[in-house]
Amino acid sequence: LRFPHLVKGVLAQFFYVGAQVGVASFVIRFVEFAHPGTSDVEAANYLKLHLLAFMIGRFGGSALMKRVRPAAMLATFAAGSLVSVGMVLLSRGPAALAGIVLLGFFHSIMFPTIFALSIRHLGPATGKGSSLLVMAIIGGAIFPAIMGRISDATNIQMAFLVPLACYCFVLYF
């Protein structure tokens, strides 16, 4: 608690991992909702595209990190996630599908960047800080369950309000 940036970082990691796992878990169901008549096999191709976008973002983001401050890069990717989840929430068809794929791209640099920014300047507390950040991945078990409850009560599209809230905290961080 002596390191406010670490506390915020642990929360940001908790929210990010929850959003990332939640989104990836619901890609296929969302595609079938946003584009009715899509088969499971066709919808799975969007999960492949989502993961391909993640890979492209990770390599591209790593290269850009040499020129762009990590905090600025994280803020840009968090804002991109907000725009993408907005596309998911407010549209159907091609725009919604593009949003779900783009979320993979914008997730790509979040975990390592949040981690690095959170343990900066911790000195001898770096090990304990790192442990807390690793424990924050529990968000990946909590937020998909919340999304599932919302999806069951309303529809899959409304469940994406959960990652929207998560990205807001990451942008704040």
C-alpha positions as CSV (number, residue, x, y, z in Angstrom):
1,L,0.0,0.0,0.0
2,R,3.1,2.3,0.3
3,F,3.2,2.3,-3.5
4,P,0.0,3.8,-5.0
5,H,1.1,3.1,-8.5
6,L,1.4,-0.6,-7.7
7,V,-2.1,-0.8,-6.1
8,K,-3.5,0.9,-9.3
9,G,-1.4,-1.5,-11.4
10,V,-2.7,-4.6,-9.6
11,L,-6.3,-3.3,-10.2
12,A,-5.5,-2.5,-13.8
13,Q,-4.1,-6.0,-14.3
14,F,-7.1,-7.5,-12.6
15,F,-9.5,-5.6,-14.9
16,Y,-7.4,-6.1,-18.1
17,V,-7.1,-9.9,-17.6
18,G,-10.8,-10.1,-16.9
19,A,-11.7,-8.2,-20.0
20,Q,-9.2,-10.2,-22.2
21,V,-10.4,-13.6,-21.0
22,G,-14.1,-12.5,-21.2
23,V,-13.8,-11.2,-24.7
24,A,-11.9,-14.2,-26.0
25,S,-14.4,-16.5,-24.3
26,F,-17.4,-14.9,-26.0
27,V,-16.1,-14.2,-29.5
28,I,-17.8,-17.2,-31.1
29,R,-21.2,-16.6,-29.4
30,F,-20.9,-12.9,-30.2
31,V,-20.2,-13.5,-33.9
32,E,-23.2,-15.8,-34.1
33,F,-25.3,-13.0,-32.5
34,A,-24.0,-10.1,-34.5
35,H,-24.2,-12.0,-37.8
36,P,-27.2,-14.4,-37.6
37,G,-26.9,-17.6,-39.5
38,T,-23.1,-17.9,-39.0
39,S,-22.1,-21.5,-38.3
40,D,-19.8,-22.4,-35.3
41,V,-17.0,-23.1,-37.7
42,E,-17.3,-19.8,-39.5
43,A,-17.6,-18.0,-36.1
44,A,-14.4,-19.7,-34.9
45,N,-12.6,-18.0,-37.8
46,Y,-13.2,-14.7,-36.1
47,L,-11.6,-16.1,-33.0
48,K,-8.6,-16.9,-35.1
49,L,-8.6,-13.4,-36.5
50,H,-8.9,-12.0,-33.0
51,L,-5.8,-14.0,-31.9
52,L,-3.9,-13.1,-35.1
53,A,-4.6,-9.4,-34.4
54,F,-3.3,-10.0,-30.9
55,M,-0.1,-11.5,-32.2
56,I,0.4,-8.7,-34.7
57,G,-0.2,-6.1,-32.0
58,R,2.3,-7.8,-29.6
59,F,5.1,-7.8,-32.2
60,G,4.2,-4.3,-33.6
61,G,3.7,-2.9,-30.1
62,S,7.0,-4.3,-28.9
63,A,8.8,-2.6,-31.8
64,L,7.0,0.7,-31.2
65,M,7.9,0.6,-27.5
66,K,11.4,1.6,-28.5
67,R,10.1,5.0,-29.7
68,V,6.9,5.5,-27.7
69,R,6.6,5.9,-23.9
70,P,5.0,2.8,-22.4
71,A,2.4,4.8,-20.6
72,A,1.4,6.6,-23.8
73,M,1.3,3.3,-25.7
74,L,-0.9,1.7,-23.0
75,A,-3.3,4.7,-23.0
76,T,-3.5,4.6,-26.8
77,F,-4.3,0.9,-26.8
78,A,-6.8,1.3,-23.9
79,A,-8.5,4.0,-25.9
80,G,-8.5,1.8,-29.0
81,S,-10.1,-0.9,-26.9
82,L,-12.8,1.5,-25.8
83,V,-13.6,2.4,-29.4
84,S,-13.6,-1.3,-30.5
85,V,-15.9,-2.4,-27.6
86,G,-18.1,0.6,-28.6
87,M,-18.4,-0.9,-32.1
88,V,-19.3,-4.3,-30.5
89,L,-21.9,-2.7,-28.3
90,L,-23.5,-0.3,-30.7
91,S,-23.6,-2.2,-34.0
92,R,-24.2,-5.5,-35.7
93,G,-22.8,-7.0,-38.9
94,P,-19.4,-6.1,-40.3
95,A,-18.7,-3.2,-37.8
96,A,-19.4,-5.3,-34.8
97,L,-17.3,-8.1,-36.2
98,A,-14.4,-5.7,-36.9
99,G,-14.7,-4.5,-33.3
100,I,-14.3,-8.0,-31.9
101,V,-11.3,-8.6,-34.0
102,L,-9.7,-5.3,-33.2
103,L,-10.0,-6.0,-29.5
104,G,-7.4,-8.7,-29.9
105,F,-5.0,-6.2,-31.4
106,F,-5.6,-3.7,-28.6
107,H,-5.2,-6.3,-25.8
108,S,-1.8,-7.3,-27.1
109,I,0.5,-5.0,-25.1
110,M,-1.6,-4.5,-22.0
111,F,-0.4,-7.2,-19.7
112,P,3.4,-6.7,-20.0
113,T,3.0,-2.9,-20.1
114,I,0.8,-2.8,-17.0
115,F,3.2,-5.2,-15.3
116,A,6.3,-3.1,-16.2
117,L,4.8,0.2,-15.2
118,S,3.5,-1.2,-11.9
119,I,6.8,-2.5,-10.7
120,R,8.8,0.5,-11.7
121,H,10.7,2.1,-8.7
122,L,9.7,-0.6,-6.2
123,G,13.3,-1.4,-5.3
124,P,13.4,-4.3,-2.8
125,A,9.6,-4.6,-2.9
126,T,9.7,-5.6,-6.6
127,G,9.3,-9.3,-5.9
128,K,6.3,-8.8,-3.7
129,G,4.8,-6.4,-6.2
130,S,5.3,-8.9,-9.0
131,S,3.5,-11.5,-6.9
132,L,0.5,-9.3,-6.5
133,L,0.4,-8.6,-10.2
134,V,0.5,-12.3,-11.0
135,M,-2.3,-12.9,-8.5
136,A,-4.4,-10.2,-10.3
137,I,-5.0,-12.7,-13.1
138,I,-7.9,-13.9,-11.0
139,G,-9.9,-11.3,-12.9
140,G,-9.9,-13.8,-15.8
141,A,-12.0,-16.1,-13.7
142,I,-14.4,-13.4,-12.3
143,F,-15.3,-11.2,-15.2
144,P,-16.2,-13.9,-17.8
145,A,-18.7,-15.3,-15.2
146,I,-20.2,-11.8,-14.8
147,M,-20.4,-11.5,-18.6
148,G,-22.2,-14.8,-18.7
149,R,-24.8,-13.7,-16.2
150,I,-25.5,-10.6,-18.1
151,S,-25.6,-12.5,-21.4
152,D,-28.1,-14.9,-19.9
153,A,-30.3,-12.1,-18.4
154,T,-30.2,-9.9,-21.6
155,N,-28.0,-10.8,-24.6
156,I,-24.4,-11.4,-25.4
157,Q,-24.0,-7.8,-26.8
158,M,-24.9,-6.3,-23.4
159,A,-22.3,-8.5,-21.7
160,F,-19.6,-6.4,-23.4
161,L,-20.5,-3.6,-21.0
162,V,-18.2,-5.4,-18.5
163,P,-15.0,-5.1,-20.6
164,L,-16.0,-1.5,-21.4
165,A,-15.8,-0.7,-17.7
166,C,-12.5,-2.7,-17.4
167,Y,-10.9,-0.7,-20.2
168,C,-12.0,2.6,-18.5
169,F,-9.9,1.6,-15.5
170,V,-6.9,0.6,-17.7
171,L,-7.1,4.0,-19.4
172,Y,-7.2,5.7,-16.0
173,F,-4.1,3.7,-14.9
